[in-house]
């Protein structure tokens, strides 16, 4: 027995048209572009977090070096050795001190200069366009701009708390001439 010949009805045929394929590819491409943008943002955030961690480590190490000086010389005398120190890696390389306290015997003032030198070297090596400032400051946070500030206000008696302020140039400011300073990224309280 012979079976009747079946004819395909064009209205009932199922398949994928070229328009559907193009729409699917467009949706897939939009998804890939979005994921790539999120990945780039995640990399930028991880990089900035790494710089923040490095700055905190540098400030913490310097604070630990400063504490024995405070014990040896008294709390107020630490101002003489560290207070007022400022270094900007964009402007100058750190000046090598006269004594290398890792090999020479040093008095407390020489040791403080050596500690500051080592900190400035780390700043140059690890933070792009890094800057450090150590000062007594009663207002490290600027309420108007809602960010840390480089300026120092030691208070009426000049005995505000001692802070280590560290910052660096963000990527968008690097290499551009005469860019304004980025605010400090952190201000570590050393003593009260």
C-alpha positions in Angstrom: 0.0 0.0 0.0 1.2 3.3 -0.9 1.1 6.2 1.5 -0.2 9.5 0.4 2.3 12.1 -0.3 2.5 14.7 2.4 2.9 18.3 1.5 4.5 20.9 3.8 2.4 23.8 4.7 4.6 26.9 4.8 2.5 28.5 7.5 3.0 25.5 9.8 6.6 24.8 9.2 8.9 25.5 12.2 12.4 26.7 12.0 14.7 29.6 13.0 14.7 32.6 10.8 17.7 34.8 10.1 16.1 37.6 12.0 15.8 35.5 15.2 19.4 34.5 14.9 20.5 38.1 14.6 18.4 39.2 17.6 19.9 36.3 19.6 23.4 37.4 18.6 22.6 41.0 19.5 21.4 40.0 23.0 24.5 37.8 23.5 26.8 40.6 22.4 25.1 43.1 24.8 25.6 40.5 27.6 29.3 40.1 26.8 29.9 43.9 26.7 28.2 44.3 30.0 30.3 41.5 31.6 33.5 43.0 30.2 32.6 46.4 31.6 31.9 44.8 35.0 35.2 42.9 34.8 37.1 46.1 34.1 35.4 47.9 37.0 36.2 45.0 39.3 39.9 45.2 38.2 40.0 48.9 38.9 38.4 48.5 42.3 40.9 45.7 43.1 43.8 47.8 42.1 42.7 50.8 44.2 42.0 48.5 47.1 45.6 47.1 46.7 46.9 50.7 46.8 44.8 51.4 49.9 46.2 48.3 51.6 49.8 49.3 50.7 49.3 52.8 52.0 47.9 51.5 55.3 50.8 49.1 55.6 53.3 51.9 55.0 51.6 54.2 57.6 51.3 51.3 60.1 55.0 50.4 59.8 56.0 54.1 60.2 53.7 54.4 63.3 55.4 51.3 64.8 58.8 52.9 64.2 57.7 56.1 65.8 56.4 54.6 69.0 59.8 53.6 70.4 60.9 57.1 69.8 58.0 58.4 71.8 58.9 56.1 74.7 62.6 57.1 74.6 62.1 60.8 74.2 58.7 61.4 75.9 55.4 61.8 74.2 55.7 65.5 73.3 59.3 65.2 71.9 58.1 63.0 69.0 56.9 66.2 67.4 60.6 67.3 66.9 61.5 64.2 65.0 58.4 63.5 62.9 55.9 66.3 63.1 55.9 68.5 60.0 57.5 65.9 57.8 56.2 66.0 54.2 57.3 64.2 51.1 55.8 64.2 47.6 57.1 61.5 45.3 56.0 63.5 42.2 58.4 66.3 43.1 61.5 64.7 44.4 63.3 61.5 45.2 63.9 60.8 48.9 67.1 62.4 50.2 69.4 59.7 51.6 70.2 60.3 55.3 73.8 60.7 56.5 73.6 57.5 58.6 72.4 54.1 57.5 70.9 52.9 60.8 70.6 49.3 59.6 74.4 49.1 59.6 75.5 52.2 61.7 74.9 53.1 65.3 72.4 56.0 65.3 71.1 58.4 67.9 67.3 58.9 68.1 67.2 61.8 65.7 69.3 60.0 63.1 67.1 56.9 63.5 64.0 59.1 62.9 65.5 60.5 59.7 66.4 57.0 58.6 62.9 55.8 59.3 61.4 58.7 57.3 63.8 57.9 54.4 62.8 54.3 54.3 59.1 55.3 54.3 59.7 57.8 51.4 61.5 55.0 49.4 58.5 52.7 49.9 56.2 55.5 48.9 58.2 56.0 45.6 58.2 52.3 44.9 54.7 51.3 45.8 52.3 54.2 45.4 52.1 56.1 42.1 52.5 59.8 42.7 52.6 59.1 46.5 52.5 61.7 49.1 52.9 61.6 52.9 52.5 64.2 55.6 52.9 63.8 59.3 51.4 66.5 61.5 49.3 67.4 64.5 45.8 68.0 63.3 42.6 68.6 65.2 40.5 68.5 61.9 41.8 65.9 59.5 38.3 65.6 57.9 37.0 68.5 55.9 33.2 68.5 56.5 32.6 70.9 53.6 34.1 68.6 50.9 33.5 65.4 52.9 37.0 64.1 52.5 40.4 64.1 54.2 42.6 67.1 53.8 46.3 67.7 53.6 46.3 70.9 55.6 47.0 70.6 59.3 45.4 72.4 62.2 47.4 71.7 65.4 44.9 73.5 67.6 45.2 76.5 69.8 47.8 74.9 72.1 49.6 73.2 69.2 49.1 69.8 70.7 46.4 68.1 68.5 46.7 64.4 67.8 49.5 63.3 65.5 48.4 61.9 62.1 50.2 60.2 59.3 48.4 61.2 56.1 49.1 59.2 52.8 47.7 59.6 49.4 48.5 59.0 45.7 47.4 60.2 42.3 44.5 58.3 40.9 44.9 56.9 37.4 42.9 59.7 35.7 45.4 62.3 37.1 48.7 60.5 36.5 51.0 62.0 33.9 49.0 65.2 33.6 51.0 68.3 34.3 49.9 70.7 37.1 47.1 68.5 38.3 45.7 69.4 41.7 46.6 67.1 44.6 44.3 64.3 45.3 43.1 64.3 48.9 44.8 61.9 51.3 43.5 58.4 51.0 44.0 57.7 54.7 44.9 59.5 57.9 46.3 57.2 60.6 46.2 58.4 64.2 49.5 57.9 65.9 48.9 59.5 69.3 46.4 61.6 71.1 
